Amino acid sequence: MNEQTGSEQTIALEFTLESMDFVRAGEASGKVKQYLKKLGFKPEAVRRAAIAAYEAEMNVIIHATRGIMRVEISHDRIVILLEDEGPGISDIEQAMREGFSTAPEAIRELGFGAGMGLPNIKRCADEMDLRSVPGQGTRLKIIITNAQA
């Protein structure tokens, strides 16, 4: 879980996410939040990283077959990378619009799928890179900088 790079320590976390696993939903992002708090990151950075990680985690659980969340934490930034196997996103511009959702009605009845996930991630991130291939999956990279207290 820990990786030493020169005089700077980088902590690497990895979580496996499974489709419709609402029992463990939020577990990965919760652990990221706990880690950042223990390491003394600024509360604002912890909040932004936790929200972005949670929204991304839920997108994988709701829309993909499976995925992996990797988090790299260094003294000056937090990088959250998600890669999933799933339907992909056919129109990223549309998916970025607040309120746009492809979540099925059953998911909406559970209180998810309001179409705010990607816009919330973008709001919380200093950098966001979203790439998707319909029928193959999605890759999302979120970077939060200047995060250490």
N, CA, C and O atoms as a GROMACS GRO file, in nm:
protein
  596
    1MET      N    1   0.081  -0.119   0.000
    1MET     CA    2   0.000   0.000   0.000
    1MET      C    3   0.086   0.127   0.000
    1MET      O    4   0.043   0.229  -0.054
    2ASN      N    5   0.202   0.123   0.057
    2ASN     CA    6   0.292   0.238   0.055
    2ASN      C    7   0.401   0.216  -0.048
    2ASN      O    8   0.449   0.105  -0.068
    3GLU      N    9   0.440   0.325  -0.111
    3GLU     CA   10   0.543   0.317  -0.213
    3GLU      C   11   0.636   0.436  -0.193
    3GLU      O   12   0.590   0.550  -0.187
    4GLN      N   13   0.764   0.411  -0.184
    4GLN     CA   14   0.863   0.516  -0.161
    4GLN      C   15   0.919   0.564  -0.295
    4GLN      O   16   0.963   0.483  -0.376
    5THR      N   17   0.916   0.695  -0.318
    5THR     CA   18   0.975   0.751  -0.440
    5THR      C   19   1.069   0.864  -0.399
    5THR      O   20   1.024   0.974  -0.370
    6GLY      N   21   1.197   0.837  -0.398
    6GLY     CA   22   1.296   0.936  -0.355
    6GLY      C   23   1.272   0.972  -0.211
    6GLY      O   24   1.252   0.885  -0.126
    7SER      N   25   1.273   1.103  -0.181
    7SER     CA   26   1.249   1.147  -0.044
    7SER      C   27   1.101   1.170  -0.019
    7SER      O   28   1.060   1.196   0.094
    8GLU      N   29   1.021   1.161  -0.125
    8GLU     CA   30   0.878   1.184  -0.113
    8GLU      C   31   0.805   1.051  -0.108
    8GLU      O   32   0.830   0.963  -0.190
    9GLN      N   33   0.715   1.038  -0.014
    9GLN     CA   34   0.638   0.915  -0.004
    9GLN      C   35   0.507   0.930  -0.080
    9GLN      O   36   0.438   1.031  -0.067
   10THR      N   37   0.474   0.830  -0.159
   10THR     CA   38   0.347   0.824  -0.228
   10THR      C   39   0.272   0.703  -0.176
   10THR      O   40   0.325   0.593  -0.170
   11ILE      N   41   0.148   0.726  -0.138
   11ILE     CA   42   0.063   0.617  -0.090
   11ILE      C   43  -0.030   0.578  -0.204
   11ILE      O   44  -0.096   0.664  -0.263
   12ALA      N   45  -0.036   0.451  -0.234
   12ALA     CA   46  -0.121   0.401  -0.341
   12ALA      C   47  -0.227   0.309  -0.282
   12ALA      O   48  -0.196   0.215  -0.210
   13LEU      N   49  -0.352   0.338  -0.313
   13LEU     CA   50  -0.464   0.257  -0.269
   13LEU      C   51  -0.535   0.202  -0.393
   13LEU      O   52  -0.537   0.267  -0.498
   14GLU      N   53  -0.592   0.085  -0.381
   14GLU     CA   54  -0.666   0.028  -0.492
   14GLU      C   55  -0.790  -0.043  -0.440
   14GLU      O   56  -0.785  -0.115  -0.340
   15PHE      N   57  -0.902  -0.021  -0.509
   15PHE     CA   58  -1.029  -0.080  -0.469
   15PHE      C   59  -1.096  -0.141  -0.592
   15PHE      O   60  -1.096  -0.081  -0.699
   16THR      N   61  -1.154  -0.259  -0.574
   16THR     CA   62  -1.231  -0.324  -0.680
   16THR      C   63  -1.378  -0.289  -0.658
   16THR      O   64  -1.430  -0.299  -0.547
   17LEU      N   65  -1.443  -0.248  -0.766
   17LEU     CA   66  -1.584  -0.209  -0.760
   17LEU      C   67  -1.665  -0.304  -0.848
   17LEU      O   68  -1.624  -0.336  -0.960
   18GLU      N   69  -1.778  -0.347  -0.797
   18GLU     CA   70  -1.863  -0.441  -0.871
   18GLU      C   71  -2.000  -0.380  -0.898
   18GLU      O   72  -2.051  -0.301  -0.819
   19SER      N   73  -2.056  -0.417  -1.010
   19SER     CA   74  -2.188  -0.370  -1.051
   19SER      C   75  -2.293  -0.397  -0.944
   19SER      O   76  -2.302  -0.506  -0.889
   20MET      N   77  -2.373  -0.295  -0.916
   20MET     CA   78  -2.489  -0.304  -0.826
   20MET      C   79  -2.455  -0.348  -0.684
   20MET      O   80  -2.542  -0.398  -0.613
   21ASP      N   81  -2.331  -0.332  -0.642
   21ASP     CA   82  -2.289  -0.371  -0.507
   21ASP      C   83  -2.320  -0.258  -0.409
   21ASP      O   84  -2.230  -0.189  -0.361
   22PHE      N   85  -2.449  -0.240  -0.380
   22PHE     CA   86  -2.491  -0.132  -0.291
   22PHE      C   87  -2.460  -0.161  -0.145
   22PHE      O   88  -2.467  -0.071  -0.061
   23VAL      N   89  -2.426  -0.284  -0.113
   23VAL     CA   90  -2.385  -0.318   0.024
   23VAL      C   91  -2.251  -0.251   0.056
   23VAL      O   92  -2.231  -0.200   0.167
   24ARG      N   93  -2.160  -0.250  -0.041
   24ARG     CA   94  -2.028  -0.191  -0.020
   24ARG      C   95  -2.014  -0.052  -0.083
   24ARG      O   96  -1.907   0.008  -0.078
   25ALA      N   97  -2.121  -0.001  -0.141
   25ALA     CA   98  -2.118   0.130  -0.206
   25ALA      C   99  -2.075   0.238  -0.107
   25ALA      O  100  -2.130   0.248   0.002
   26GLY      N  101  -1.978   0.316  -0.146
   26GLY     CA  102  -1.926   0.423  -0.061
   26GLY      C  103  -1.810   0.381   0.027
   26GLY      O  104  -1.747   0.465   0.091
   27GLU      N  105  -1.781   0.252   0.030
   27GLU     CA  106  -1.673   0.200   0.114
   27GLU      C  107  -1.536   0.252   0.067
   27GLU      O  108  -1.456   0.297   0.149
   28ALA      N  109  -1.510   0.247  -0.061
   28ALA     CA  110  -1.380   0.291  -0.114
   28ALA      C  111  -1.360   0.439  -0.089
   28ALA      O  112  -1.255   0.479  -0.038
   29SER      N  113  -1.458   0.522  -0.125
   29SER     CA  114  -1.444   0.666  -0.105
   29SER      C  115  -1.435   0.701   0.044
   29SER      O  116  -1.367   0.796   0.082
   30GLY      N  117  -1.503   0.625   0.128
   30GLY     CA  118  -1.494   0.646   0.273
   30GLY      C  119  -1.353   0.619   0.325
   30GLY      O  120  -1.302   0.692   0.410
   31LYS      N  121  -1.290   0.514   0.274
   31LYS     CA  122  -1.153   0.482   0.314
   31LYS      C  123  -1.055   0.588   0.265
   31LYS      O  124  -0.960   0.623   0.335
   32VAL      N  125  -1.078   0.640   0.145
   32VAL     CA  126  -0.994   0.747   0.093
   32VAL      C  127  -1.004   0.869   0.187
   32VAL      O  128  -0.903   0.929   0.224
   33LYS      N  129  -1.126   0.903   0.224
   33LYS     CA  130  -1.149   1.018   0.314
   33LYS      C  131  -1.076   0.998   0.448
   33LYS      O  132  -1.010   1.089   0.497
   34GLN      N  133  -1.089   0.878   0.506
   34GLN     CA  134  -1.022   0.848   0.633
   34GLN      C  135  -0.871   0.862   0.621
   34GLN      O  136  -0.806   0.920   0.708
   35TYR      N  137  -0.816   0.809   0.514
   35TYR     CA  138  -0.672   0.815   0.490
   35TYR      C  139  -0.625   0.960   0.484
   35TYR      O  140  -0.527   0.997   0.548
   36LEU      N  141  -0.696   1.041   0.405
   36LEU     CA  142  -0.657   1.181   0.388
   36LEU      C  143  -0.664   1.258   0.520
   36LEU      O  144  -0.577   1.341   0.548
   37LYS      N  145  -0.765   1.230   0.599
   37LYS     CA  146  -0.777   1.295   0.731
   37LYS      C  147  -0.659   1.257   0.820
   37LYS      O  148  -0.597   1.343   0.883
   38LYS      N  149  -0.627   1.126   0.825
   38LYS     CA  150  -0.515   1.078   0.907
   38LYS      C  151  -0.384   1.140   0.864
   38LYS      O  152  -0.297   1.167   0.948
   39LEU      N  153  -0.368   1.164   0.735
   39LEU     CA  154  -0.244   1.220   0.683
   39LEU      C  155  -0.237   1.372   0.699
   39LEU      O  156  -0.135   1.433   0.667
   40GLY      N  157  -0.343   1.433   0.749
   40GLY     CA  158  -0.341   1.576   0.777
   40GLY      C  159  -0.367   1.667   0.659
   40GLY      O  160  -0.321   1.781   0.657
   41PHE      N  161  -0.441   1.617   0.559
   41PHE     CA  162  -0.473   1.702   0.445
   41PHE      C  163  -0.572   1.810   0.485
   41PHE      O  164  -0.648   1.793   0.581
   42LYS      N  165  -0.571   1.920   0.412
   42LYS     CA  166  -0.664   2.030   0.438
   42LYS      C  167  -0.807   1.979   0.432
   42LYS      O  168  -0.840   1.900   0.344
   43PRO      N  169  -0.892   2.023   0.526
   43PRO     CA  170  -1.032   1.977   0.525
   43PRO      C  171  -1.102   1.998   0.391
   43PRO      O  172  -1.181   1.914   0.348
   44GLU      N  173  -1.075   2.110   0.324
   44GLU     CA  174  -1.137   2.137   0.194
   44GLU      C  175  -1.092   2.035   0.090
   44GLU      O  176  -1.173   1.991   0.008
   45ALA      N  177  -0.966   1.997   0.092
   45ALA     CA  178  -0.915   1.896  -0.002
   45ALA      C  179  -0.975   1.760   0.029
   45ALA      O  180  -1.009   1.684  -0.062
   46VAL      N  181  -0.988   1.728   0.157
   46VAL     CA  182  -1.049   1.600   0.198
   46VAL      C  183  -1.193   1.596   0.149
   46VAL      O  184  -1.237   1.495   0.093
   47ARG      N  185  -1.266   1.704   0.169
   47ARG     CA  186  -1.406   1.710   0.127
   47ARG      C  187  -1.418   1.693  -0.025
   47ARG      O  188  -1.500   1.613  -0.072
   48ARG      N  189  -1.339   1.766  -0.100
   48ARG     CA  190  -1.345   1.759  -0.246
   48ARG      C  191  -1.308   1.620  -0.297
   48ARG      O  192  -1.374   1.566  -0.386
   49ALA      N  193  -1.203   1.561  -0.240
   49ALA     CA  194  -1.160   1.427  -0.282
   49ALA      C  195  -1.266   1.322  -0.247
   49ALA      O  196  -1.293   1.232  -0.326
   50ALA      N  197  -1.325   1.335  -0.129
   50ALA     CA  198  -1.427   1.238  -0.086
   50ALA      C  199  -1.550   1.245  -0.176
   50ALA      O  200  -1.605   1.142  -0.213
   51ILE      N  201  -1.594   1.365  -0.209
   51ILE     CA  202  -1.711   1.381  -0.296
   51ILE      C  203  -1.681   1.325  -0.435
   51ILE      O  204  -1.760   1.248  -0.490
   52ALA      N  205  -1.568   1.364  -0.492
   52ALA     CA  206  -1.531   1.318  -0.626
   52ALA      C  207  -1.519   1.165  -0.630
   52ALA      O  208  -1.568   1.100  -0.721
   53ALA      N  209  -1.452   1.109  -0.530
   53ALA     CA  210  -1.434   0.964  -0.524
   53ALA      C  211  -1.569   0.893  -0.509
   53ALA      O  212  -1.593   0.791  -0.574
   54TYR      N  213  -1.656   0.946  -0.425
   54TYR     CA  214  -1.787   0.885  -0.404
   54TYR      C  215  -1.870   0.887  -0.532
   54TYR      O  216  -1.927   0.785  -0.571
   55GLU      N  217  -1.877   1.003  -0.596
   55GLU     CA  218  -1.956   1.015  -0.718
   55GLU      C  219  -1.904   0.920  -0.826
   55GLU      O  220  -1.982   0.854  -0.895
   56ALA      N  221  -1.773   0.912  -0.839
   56ALA     CA  222  -1.712   0.824  -0.939
   56ALA      C  223  -1.737   0.677  -0.904
   56ALA      O  224  -1.770   0.596  -0.991
   57GLU      N  225  -1.722   0.645  -0.777
   57GLU     CA  226  -1.747   0.508  -0.731
   57GLU      C  227  -1.892   0.467  -0.762
   57GLU      O  228  -1.916   0.357  -0.812
   58MET      N  229  -1.986   0.554  -0.732
   58MET     CA  230  -2.127   0.523  -0.757
   58MET      C  231  -2.156   0.508  -0.906
   58MET      O  232  -2.236   0.423  -0.946
   59ASN      N  233  -2.091   0.590  -0.989
   59ASN     CA  234  -2.110   0.576  -1.134
   59ASN      C  235  -2.069   0.437  -1.181
   59ASN      O  236  -2.137   0.376  -1.264
   60VAL      N  237  -1.958   0.387  -1.129
   60VAL     CA  238  -1.913   0.253  -1.167
   60VAL      C  239  -2.012   0.148  -1.117
   60VAL      O  240  -2.051   0.059  -1.193
   61ILE      N  241  -2.054   0.159  -0.993
   61ILE     CA  242  -2.146   0.061  -0.935
   61ILE      C  243  -2.280   0.060  -1.009
   61ILE      O  244  -2.339  -0.046  -1.030
   62ILE      N  245  -2.326   0.177  -1.048
   62ILE     CA  246  -2.456   0.187  -1.115
   62ILE      C  247  -2.449   0.147  -1.263
   62ILE      O  248  -2.538   0.077  -1.312
   63HIS      N  249  -2.344   0.190  -1.332
   63HIS     CA  250  -2.344   0.177  -1.478
   63HIS      C  251  -2.255   0.068  -1.536
   63HIS      O  252  -2.283   0.017  -1.645
   64ALA      N  253  -2.150   0.030  -1.466
   64ALA     CA  254  -2.051  -0.062  -1.524
   64ALA      C  255  -2.071  -0.205  -1.473
   64ALA      O  256  -2.147  -0.229  -1.380
   65THR      N  257  -2.001  -0.297  -1.537
   65THR     CA  258  -2.000  -0.436  -1.492
   65THR      C  259  -1.907  -0.450  -1.372
   65THR      O  260  -1.939  -0.516  -1.274
   66ARG      N  261  -1.791  -0.386  -1.384
   66ARG     CA  262  -1.693  -0.384  -1.275
   66ARG      C  263  -1.594  -0.273  -1.304
   66ARG      O  264  -1.589  -0.219  -1.415
   67GLY      N  265  -1.517  -0.239  -1.202
   67GLY     CA  266  -1.416  -0.135  -1.222
   67GLY      C  267  -1.314  -0.135  -1.111
   67GLY      O  268  -1.327  -0.207  -1.012
   68ILE      N  269  -1.213  -0.053  -1.130
   68ILE     CA  270  -1.107  -0.039  -1.030
   68ILE      C  271  -1.087   0.109  -1.002
   68ILE      O  272  -1.082   0.191  -1.094
   69MET      N  273  -1.077   0.143  -0.875
   69MET     CA  274  -1.042   0.278  -0.833
   69MET      C  275  -0.901   0.272  -0.776
   69MET      O  276  -0.874   0.197  -0.683
   70ARG      N  277  -0.813   0.352  -0.834
   70ARG     CA  278  -0.677   0.364  -0.782
   70ARG      C  279  -0.659   0.507  -0.733
   70ARG      O  280  -0.700   0.602  -0.800
   71VAL      N  281  -0.598   0.520  -0.617
   71VAL     CA  282  -0.576   0.652  -0.560
   71VAL      C  283  -0.429   0.664  -0.524
   71VAL      O  284  -0.374   0.579  -0.455
   72GLU      N  285  -0.366   0.770  -0.572
   72GLU     CA  286  -0.226   0.800  -0.538
   72GLU      C  287  -0.225   0.929  -0.459
   72GLU      O  288  -0.273   1.032  -0.505
   73ILE      N  289  -0.169   0.921  -0.340
   73ILE     CA  290  -0.166   1.036  -0.250
   73ILE      C  291  -0.020   1.074  -0.228
   73ILE      O  292   0.060   0.994  -0.180
   74SER      N  293   0.014   1.197  -0.262
   74SER     CA  294   0.148   1.249  -0.233
   74SER      C  295   0.131   1.380  -0.155
   74SER      O  296   0.019   1.422  -0.128
   75HIS      N  297   0.242   1.442  -0.120
   75HIS     CA  298   0.233   1.560  -0.032
   75HIS      C  299   0.157   1.676  -0.096
   75HIS      O  300   0.100   1.757  -0.023
   76ASP      N  301   0.154   1.686  -0.227
   76ASP     CA  302   0.092   1.803  -0.290
   76ASP      C  303  -0.029   1.774  -0.377
   76ASP      O  304  -0.091   1.867  -0.430
   77ARG      N  305  -0.065   1.646  -0.393
   77ARG     CA  306  -0.182   1.618  -0.475
   77ARG      C  307  -0.241   1.481  -0.450
   77ARG      O  308  -0.176   1.391  -0.397
   78ILE      N  309  -0.365   1.469  -0.491
   78ILE     CA  310  -0.440   1.344  -0.481
   78ILE      C  311  -0.485   1.312  -0.623
   78ILE      O  312  -0.548   1.394  -0.690
   79VAL      N  313  -0.452   1.192  -0.669
   79VAL     CA  314  -0.494   1.148  -0.802
   79VAL      C  315  -0.586   1.028  -0.784
   79VAL      O  316  -0.550   0.929  -0.721
   80ILE      N  317  -0.706   1.040  -0.838
   80ILE     CA  318  -0.806   0.934  -0.832
   80ILE      C  319  -0.830   0.887  -0.975
   80ILE      O  320  -0.872   0.965  -1.060
   81LEU      N  321  -0.803   0.760  -1.000
   81LEU     CA  322  -0.819   0.705  -1.134
   81LEU      C  323  -0.919   0.590  -1.128
   81LEU      O  324  -0.903   0.497  -1.049
   82LEU      N  325  -1.021   0.596  -1.212
   82LEU     CA  326  -1.118   0.488  -1.222
   82LEU      C  327  -1.119   0.436  -1.364
   82LEU      O  328  -1.123   0.513  -1.460
   83GLU      N  329  -1.116   0.305  -1.375
   83GLU     CA  330  -1.127   0.239  -1.505
   83GLU      C  331  -1.234   0.132  -1.490
   83GLU      O  332  -1.231   0.052  -1.397
   84ASP      N  333  -1.328   0.132  -1.583
   84ASP     CA  334  -1.435   0.033  -1.572
   84ASP      C  335  -1.459  -0.040  -1.702
   84ASP      O  336  -1.419   0.003  -1.810
   85GLU      N  337  -1.526  -0.152  -1.687
   85GLU     CA  338  -1.576  -0.230  -1.800
   85GLU      C  339  -1.726  -0.209  -1.799
   85GLU      O  340  -1.793  -0.239  -1.700
   86GLY      N  341  -1.777  -0.158  -1.908
   86GLY     CA  342  -1.920  -0.133  -1.909
   86GLY      C  343  -1.964  -0.077  -2.041
   86GLY      O  344  -1.896  -0.091  -2.142
   87PRO      N  345  -2.081  -0.013  -2.040
   87PRO     CA  346  -2.137   0.035  -2.165
   87PRO      C  347  -2.065   0.157  -2.223
   87PRO      O  348  -2.084   0.191  -2.340
   88GLY      N  349  -1.983   0.221  -2.143
   88GLY     CA  350  -1.917   0.342  -2.189
   88GLY      C  351  -2.016   0.458  -2.198
   88GLY      O  352  -2.135   0.442  -2.169
   89ILE      N  353  -1.966   0.572  -2.237
   89ILE     CA  354  -2.048   0.692  -2.248
   89ILE      C  355  -2.045   0.735  -2.395
   89ILE      O  356  -1.939   0.765  -2.448
   90SER      N  357  -2.160   0.736  -2.458
   90SER     CA  358  -2.164   0.769  -2.601
   90SER      C  359  -2.150   0.918  -2.628
   90SER      O  360  -2.098   0.957  -2.732
   91ASP      N  361  -2.196   1.002  -2.536
   91ASP     CA  362  -2.190   1.147  -2.555
   91ASP      C  363  -2.143   1.211  -2.425
   91ASP      O  364  -2.224   1.241  -2.337
   92ILE      N  365  -2.013   1.232  -2.412
   92ILE     CA  366  -1.956   1.286  -2.287
   92ILE      C  367  -2.009   1.426  -2.259
   92ILE      O  368  -2.038   1.459  -2.144
   93GLU      N  369  -2.022   1.508  -2.360
   93GLU     CA  370  -2.072   1.645  -2.341
   93GLU      C  371  -2.211   1.642  -2.278
   93GLU      O  372  -2.239   1.718  -2.185
   94GLN      N  373  -2.297   1.556  -2.328
   94GLN     CA  374  -2.432   1.542  -2.272
   94GLN      C  375  -2.426   1.488  -2.129
   94GLN      O  376  -2.499   1.534  -2.041
   95ALA      N  377  -2.339   1.389  -2.106
   95ALA     CA  378  -2.327   1.328  -1.973
   95ALA      C  379  -2.278   1.429  -1.869
   95ALA      O  380  -2.303   1.412  -1.749
   96MET      N  381  -2.210   1.533  -1.912
   96MET     CA  382  -2.158   1.635  -1.821
   96MET      C  383  -2.264   1.738  -1.781
   96MET      O  384  -2.240   1.820  -1.693
   97ARG      N  385  -2.380   1.736  -1.845
   97ARG     CA  386  -2.486   1.831  -1.814
   97ARG      C  387  -2.557   1.791  -1.685
   97ARG      O  388  -2.595   1.676  -1.667
   98GLU      N  389  -2.574   1.889  -1.597
   98GLU     CA  390  -2.646   1.863  -1.471
   98GLU      C  391  -2.786   1.811  -1.502
   98GLU      O  392  -2.859   1.868  -1.583
   99GLY      N  393  -2.822   1.703  -1.435
   99GLY     CA  394  -2.955   1.646  -1.450
   99GLY      C  395  -2.968   1.539  -1.556
   99GLY      O  396  -3.069   1.468  -1.560
  100PHE      N  397  -2.867   1.526  -1.644
  100PHE     CA  398  -2.874   1.421  -1.745
  100PHE      C  399  -2.836   1.288  -1.681
  100PHE      O  400  -2.733   1.278  -1.615
  101SER      N  401  -2.918   1.187  -1.700
  101SER     CA  402  -2.892   1.056  -1.640
  101SER      C  403  -2.940   0.944  -1.731
  101SER      O  404  -3.045   0.954  -1.796
  102THR      N  405  -2.863   0.837  -1.733
  102THR     CA  406  -2.906   0.716  -1.803
  102THR      C  407  -2.936   0.605  -1.702
  102THR      O  408  -2.954   0.489  -1.740
  103ALA      N  409  -2.942   0.641  -1.575
  103ALA     CA  410  -2.970   0.542  -1.470
  103ALA      C  411  -3.113   0.490  -1.485
  103ALA      O  412  -3.205   0.568  -1.510
  104PRO      N  413  -3.131   0.358  -1.471
  104PRO     CA  414  -3.265   0.302  -1.479
  104PRO      C  415  -3.354   0.350  -1.364
  104PRO      O  416  -3.304   0.396  -1.261
  105GLU      N  417  -3.483   0.341  -1.383
  105GLU     CA  418  -3.580   0.386  -1.282
  105GLU      C  419  -3.558   0.318  -1.146
  105GLU      O  420  -3.573   0.383  -1.042
  106ALA      N  421  -3.522   0.192  -1.146
  106ALA     CA  422  -3.500   0.120  -1.019
  106ALA      C  423  -3.387   0.185  -0.939
  106ALA      O  424  -3.392   0.188  -0.816
  107ILE      N  425  -3.286   0.235  -1.006
  107ILE     CA  426  -3.174   0.303  -0.939
  107ILE      C  427  -3.221   0.437  -0.884
  107ILE      O  428  -3.183   0.477  -0.774
  108ARG      N  429  -3.302   0.507  -0.962
  108ARG     CA  430  -3.354   0.637  -0.917
  108ARG      C  431  -3.443   0.619  -0.794
  108ARG      O  432  -3.444   0.704  -0.705
  109GLU      N  433  -3.516   0.511  -0.790
  109GLU     CA  434  -3.601   0.483  -0.673
  109GLU      C  435  -3.519   0.460  -0.548
  109GLU      O  436  -3.568   0.481  -0.437
  110LEU      N  437  -3.394   0.418  -0.565
  110LEU     CA  438  -3.304   0.401  -0.450
  110LEU      C  439  -3.240   0.534  -0.407
  110LEU      O  440  -3.170   0.540  -0.306
  111GLY      N  441  -3.266   0.640  -0.483
  111GLY     CA  442  -3.212   0.772  -0.449
  111GLY      C  443  -3.085   0.808  -0.524
  111GLY      O  444  -3.022   0.908  -0.492
  112PHE      N  445  -3.048   0.729  -0.623
  112PHE     CA  446  -2.928   0.756  -0.702
  112PHE      C  447  -2.971   0.792  -0.845
  112PHE      O  448  -3.089   0.785  -0.879
  113GLY      N  449  -2.873   0.830  -0.927
  113GLY     CA  450  -2.899   0.852  -1.069
  113GLY      C  451  -2.966   0.983  -1.102
  113GLY      O  452  -3.043   0.990  -1.198
  114ALA      N  453  -2.938   1.087  -1.024
  114ALA     CA  454  -2.998   1.218  -1.049
  114ALA      C  455  -2.926   1.298  -1.158
  114ALA      O  456  -2.970   1.407  -1.194
  115GLY      N  457  -2.817   1.244  -1.209
  115GLY     CA  458  -2.745   1.314  -1.314
  115GLY      C  459  -2.653   1.424  -1.264
  115GLY      O  460  -2.622   1.518  -1.337
  116MET      N  461  -2.609   1.413  -1.140
  116MET     CA  462  -2.520   1.515  -1.082
  116MET      C  463  -2.379   1.464  -1.059
  116MET      O  464  -2.291   1.541  -1.021
  117GLY      N  465  -2.355   1.335  -1.082
  117GLY     CA  466  -2.225   1.275  -1.052
  117GLY      C  467  -2.109   1.340  -1.124
  117GLY      O  468  -2.018   1.392  -1.059
  118LEU      N  469  -2.111   1.339  -1.257
  118LEU     CA  470  -2.000   1.397  -1.332
  118LEU      C  471  -1.987   1.548  -1.310
  118LEU      O  472  -1.875   1.596  -1.294
  119PRO      N  473  -2.097   1.625  -1.310
  119PRO     CA  474  -2.082   1.768  -1.279
  119PRO      C  475  -2.022   1.793  -1.139
  119PRO      O  476  -1.941   1.884  -1.122
  120ASN      N  477  -2.062   1.714  -1.040
  120ASN     CA  478  -2.005   1.729  -0.906
  120ASN      C  479  -1.856   1.695  -0.904
  120ASN      O  480  -1.778   1.763  -0.838
  121ILE      N  481  -1.818   1.592  -0.978
  121ILE     CA  482  -1.676   1.556  -0.986
  121ILE      C  483  -1.598   1.671  -1.047
  121ILE      O  484  -1.493   1.709  -0.995
  122LYS      N  485  -1.648   1.726  -1.155
  122LYS     CA  486  -1.580   1.837  -1.221
  122LYS      C  487  -1.565   1.957  -1.128
  122LYS      O  488  -1.460   2.022  -1.126
  123ARG      N  489  -1.670   1.987  -1.050
  123ARG     CA  490  -1.665   2.098  -0.954
  123ARG      C  491  -1.558   2.076  -0.847
  123ARG      O  492  -1.494   2.171  -0.802
  124CYS      N  493  -1.540   1.952  -0.806
  124CYS     CA  494  -1.447   1.921  -0.697
  124CYS      C  495  -1.302   1.907  -0.743
  124CYS      O  496  -1.210   1.920  -0.662
  125ALA      N  497  -1.282   1.882  -0.870
  125ALA     CA  498  -1.148   1.852  -0.922
  125ALA      C  499  -1.076   1.979  -0.969
  125ALA      O  500  -1.138   2.073  -1.017
  126ASP      N  501  -0.944   1.978  -0.953
  126ASP     CA  502  -0.863   2.081  -1.018
  126ASP      C  503  -0.841   2.043  -1.164
  126ASP      O  504  -0.832   2.129  -1.251
  127GLU      N  505  -0.832   1.913  -1.188
  127GLU     CA  506  -0.820   1.861  -1.324
  127GLU      C  507  -0.907   1.736  -1.333
  127GLU      O  508  -0.916   1.656  -1.239
  128MET      N  509  -0.970   1.720  -1.449
  128MET     CA  510  -1.052   1.602  -1.472
  128MET      C  511  -1.036   1.561  -1.618
  128MET      O  512  -1.048   1.644  -1.709
  129ASP      N  513  -1.009   1.433  -1.639
  129ASP     CA  514  -0.996   1.380  -1.774
  129ASP      C  515  -1.087   1.259  -1.785
  129ASP      O  516  -1.069   1.160  -1.714
  130LEU      N  517  -1.185   1.268  -1.873
  130LEU     CA  518  -1.284   1.162  -1.891
  130LEU      C  519  -1.275   1.110  -2.035
  130LEU      O  520  -1.291   1.186  -2.131
  131ARG      N  521  -1.250   0.980  -2.047
  131ARG     CA  522  -1.243   0.916  -2.180
  131ARG      C  523  -1.329   0.790  -2.176
  131ARG      O  524  -1.330   0.716  -2.078
  132SER      N  525  -1.400   0.769  -2.284
  132SER     CA  526  -1.489   0.654  -2.287
  132SER      C  527  -1.505   0.600  -2.428
  132SER      O  528  -1.506   0.676  -2.525
  133VAL      N  529  -1.516   0.469  -2.436
  133VAL     CA  530  -1.540   0.402  -2.564
  133VAL      C  531  -1.670   0.323  -2.547
  133VAL      O  532  -1.675   0.227  -2.469
  134PRO      N  533  -1.775   0.363  -2.619
  134PRO     CA  534  -1.901   0.290  -2.607
  134PRO      C  535  -1.881   0.140  -2.631
  134PRO      O  536  -1.815   0.098  -2.726
  135GLY      N  537  -1.940   0.062  -2.542
  135GLY     CA  538  -1.931  -0.083  -2.551
  135GLY      C  539  -1.806  -0.141  -2.486
  135GLY      O  540  -1.793  -0.263  -2.477
  136GLN      N  541  -1.715  -0.057  -2.440
  136GLN     CA  542  -1.591  -0.106  -2.379
  136GLN      C  543  -1.571  -0.058  -2.236
  136GLN      O  544  -1.533  -0.136  -2.149
  137GLY      N  545  -1.595   0.069  -2.212
  137GLY     CA  546  -1.577   0.119  -2.077
  137GLY      C  547  -1.532   0.263  -2.071
  137GLY      O  548  -1.526   0.332  -2.173
  138THR      N  549  -1.502   0.305  -1.950
  138THR     CA  550  -1.471   0.445  -1.923
  138THR      C  551  -1.348   0.456  -1.835
  138THR      O  552  -1.323   0.371  -1.749
  139ARG      N  553  -1.271   0.563  -1.858
  139ARG     CA  554  -1.153   0.595  -1.777
  139ARG      C  555  -1.168   0.738  -1.730
  139ARG      O  556  -1.184   0.829  -1.811
  140LEU      N  557  -1.162   0.757  -1.600
  140LEU     CA  558  -1.178   0.889  -1.539
  140LEU      C  559  -1.059   0.917  -1.449
  140LEU      O  560  -1.028   0.839  -1.360
  141LYS      N  561  -0.993   1.031  -1.472
  141LYS     CA  562  -0.881   1.072  -1.389
  141LYS      C  563  -0.918   1.206  -1.324
  141LYS      O  564  -0.955   1.301  -1.392
  142ILE      N  565  -0.906   1.209  -1.192
  142ILE     CA  566  -0.940   1.328  -1.113
  142ILE      C  567  -0.814   1.368  -1.037
  142ILE      O  568  -0.750   1.284  -0.973
  143ILE      N  569  -0.778   1.495  -1.044
  143ILE     CA  570  -0.661   1.543  -0.970
  143ILE      C  571  -0.702   1.660  -0.881
  143ILE      O  572  -0.769   1.753  -0.925
  144ILE      N  573  -0.661   1.651  -0.757
  144ILE     CA  574  -0.681   1.759  -0.661
  144ILE      C  575  -0.543   1.800  -0.612
  144ILE      O  576  -0.469   1.718  -0.558
  145THR      N  577  -0.508   1.928  -0.633
  145THR     CA  578  -0.373   1.977  -0.602
  145THR      C  579  -0.374   2.065  -0.479
  145THR      O  580  -0.479   2.105  -0.428
  146ASN      N  581  -0.253   2.096  -0.433
  146ASN     CA  582  -0.232   2.185  -0.319
  146ASN      C  583  -0.318   2.141  -0.201
  146ASN      O  584  -0.389   2.222  -0.141
  147ALA      N  585  -0.310   2.014  -0.170
  147ALA     CA  586  -0.404   1.954  -0.075
  147ALA      C  587  -0.348   1.938   0.066
  147ALA      O  588  -0.425   1.919   0.160
  148GLN      N  589  -0.217   1.944   0.083
  148GLN     CA  590  -0.158   1.917   0.214
  148GLN      C  591  -0.167   2.039   0.304
  148GLN      O  592  -0.146   2.152   0.260
  149ALA      N  593  -0.199   2.015   0.429
  149ALA     CA  594  -0.209   2.125   0.528
  149ALA      C  595  -0.072   2.174   0.568
  149ALA      O  596  -0.060   2.265   0.649
   0.00000   0.00000   0.00000
